Amino acid sequence: MTKVQKFMLYCLGKWYEEANSRIKGKPLQVSVSKVSFIELVQSAEMATKQKRAVYRNLEVLEKKKWVSYDNKELMLTARGKKVFESIKKDVEPYVEAAGKLKAKNPMSYTKKVQTIFR
């Protein structure tokens, strides 16, 4: 699996996680079309590629049976969900560390911080 394929699969899986968490407790589930997902990836600036390149990456994921596209609905397959969870397990510690450092002044975590002239 290439880095781009991992990235696209992670973006799709994370989008579904976040979108479904917003309607938790209701008998609903979100869905997204290829066009809407491509627009999302571009408007959120997750990818700098052209629409056609993102579309082709989704087609590759579909050929490898990691995503399915039925009735204008783009979904992770069971196999794709396993790969997403694996990627998520590898990436989440880094994302969490970056989030903690952004949320609070990094120098506030230590008692003494040394500065030097450059």
QUILINNOR-V911771 format. One record per residue. RES is the residue in three letters. D_FIRST is the distance of its C-alpha to the first C-alpha in whole Angstrom. Layout:
BEGIN
res=RES d_first=D_FIRST
res=RES d_first=D_FIRST
END
This chain:
BEGIN
res=MET d_first=0
res=THR d_first=4
res=LYS d_first=7
res=VAL d_first=8
res=GLN d_first=6
res=LYS d_first=7
res=PHE d_first=10
res=MET d_first=11
res=LEU d_first=10
res=TYR d_first=12
res=CYS d_first=15
res=LEU d_first=16
res=GLY d_first=16
res=LYS d_first=18
res=TRP d_first=20
res=TYR d_first=21
res=GLU d_first=22
res=GLU d_first=24
res=ALA d_first=26
res=ASN d_first=26
res=SER d_first=28
res=ARG d_first=30
res=ILE d_first=32
res=LYS d_first=32
res=GLY d_first=35
res=LYS d_first=35
res=PRO d_first=34
res=LEU d_first=32
res=GLN d_first=28
res=VAL d_first=27
res=SER d_first=25
res=VAL d_first=23
res=SER d_first=23
res=LYS d_first=21
res=VAL d_first=23
res=SER d_first=24
res=PHE d_first=21
res=ILE d_first=20
res=GLU d_first=24
res=LEU d_first=23
res=VAL d_first=20
res=GLN d_first=22
res=SER d_first=25
res=ALA d_first=24
res=GLU d_first=22
res=MET d_first=19
res=ALA d_first=18
res=THR d_first=20
res=LYS d_first=19
res=GLN d_first=21
res=LYS d_first=21
res=ARG d_first=20
res=ALA d_first=17
res=VAL d_first=16
res=TYR d_first=17
res=ARG d_first=15
res=ASN d_first=12
res=LEU d_first=13
res=GLU d_first=14
res=VAL d_first=10
res=LEU d_first=10
res=GLU d_first=13
res=LYS d_first=12
res=LYS d_first=10
res=LYS d_first=12
res=TRP d_first=11
res=VAL d_first=14
res=SER d_first=17
res=TYR d_first=20
res=ASP d_first=23
res=ASN d_first=26
res=LYS d_first=25
res=GLU d_first=23
res=LEU d_first=19
res=MET d_first=18
res=LEU d_first=16
res=THR d_first=16
res=ALA d_first=17
res=ARG d_first=13
res=GLY d_first=12
res=LYS d_first=14
res=LYS d_first=13
res=VAL d_first=10
res=PHE d_first=12
res=GLU d_first=14
res=SER d_first=12
res=ILE d_first=11
res=LYS d_first=15
res=LYS d_first=16
res=ASP d_first=15
res=VAL d_first=16
res=GLU d_first=19
res=PRO d_first=21
res=TYR d_first=20
res=VAL d_first=21
res=GLU d_first=24
res=ALA d_first=26
res=ALA d_first=25
res=GLY d_first=27
res=LYS d_first=30
res=LEU d_first=30
res=LYS d_first=31
res=ALA d_first=33
res=LYS d_first=35
res=ASN d_first=37
res=PRO d_first=35
res=MET d_first=38
res=SER d_first=40
res=TYR d_first=38
res=THR d_first=40
res=LYS d_first=44
res=LYS d_first=44
res=VAL d_first=42
res=GLN d_first=43
res=THR d_first=43
res=ILE d_first=44
res=PHE d_first=45
res=ARG d_first=43
END
